[in-house]
Amino acid sequence: MSHSVGQTAGFAGITVRTLHHYDEIGLLVPSERSYAGHRRYSDADLDRLQQILFYRELGFPLDEVAALLDDPEADPRAHLRRQHELLTARIERLQKMAAAVEHAMEARKMGINLTPEEKFEVFGDKDPEQYAEEAEQRWGGTEAYAESQRRTARYTKDDWKRMQAEVNAWGERYGALMDAEEPPNGEAAMDLAEEHRQHINQWFYECPYEMHTCLGEMYVSDERFKAFYDSMRSGLAEHLRDAIVANAARHA
């Protein structure tokens, strides 16, 4: 059984012009011709076309494809082995490319999708991704971390600016509270601790009281967090930690 050039092109998903070109350069010469001189392709021709298209997909130039297919020492099993090796190598390359794309996707989280100018506008000289890798190592397997990544990946520059404004305003109010010598277990301090927890709920992940208490301890034990809160007002980290504990207790 033989097939017309149009049928063959349809089978292979290529153009008739491509088949004409393959014939002209001797890469795929149809086995038969009709009485009118039209090209007719046999099943063996289709097998060869499949081999040609395979090597073309892998980026082989047509002259190398011809050399491979016309090698007198090659047999069908040798072609299959070679194709298997080439496909395996290509899969490995594609997997590496996919990993690189995933890495690029990860890099767009936590505000990294902002331009350098936008990041400076929002965060000043603070680097929002400075501890991103450490955070992933410490909490990457938690649902809270995953939820935080999902949310922050969608934030725009205006979202980050609004978030920063809330943090700054909260810090000013907490500093004023401390200046007024309000105790950590007082209503005013506990209310600001609750506001702090709700800020995390709104912008990052659900933060129950037990988790909030753990965060409070970290704000004191981790020098970097302590420096961040104490930059708002000296001693704020420890005061906040105690207010968080007191707020959790009143909601227990």
Secondary structure as GFF3:
##gff-version 3
##sequence-region A 1 252
A	DSSP	beta_strand	2	4	.	.	.	ID=ss1
A	DSSP	alpha_helix	5	12	.	.	.	ID=ss2
A	DSSP	alpha_helix	16	24	.	.	.	ID=ss3
A	DSSP	beta_strand	32	33	.	.	.	ID=ss4
A	DSSP	beta_strand	39	42	.	.	.	ID=ss5
A	DSSP	alpha_helix	43	57	.	.	.	ID=ss6
A	DSSP	alpha_helix	62	69	.	.	.	ID=ss7
A	DSSP	alpha_helix	76	106	.	.	.	ID=ss8
A	DSSP	alpha_helix	116	123	.	.	.	ID=ss9
A	DSSP	alpha_helix	132	139	.	.	.	ID=ss10
A	DSSP	alpha_helix	143	152	.	.	.	ID=ss11
A	DSSP	alpha_helix	157	179	.	.	.	ID=ss12
A	DSSP	alpha_helix	187	203	.	.	.	ID=ss13
A	DSSP	alpha_helix	209	221	.	.	.	ID=ss14
A	DSSP	alpha_helix	223	230	.	.	.	ID=ss15
A	DSSP	alpha_helix	236	250	.	.	.	ID=ss16
###
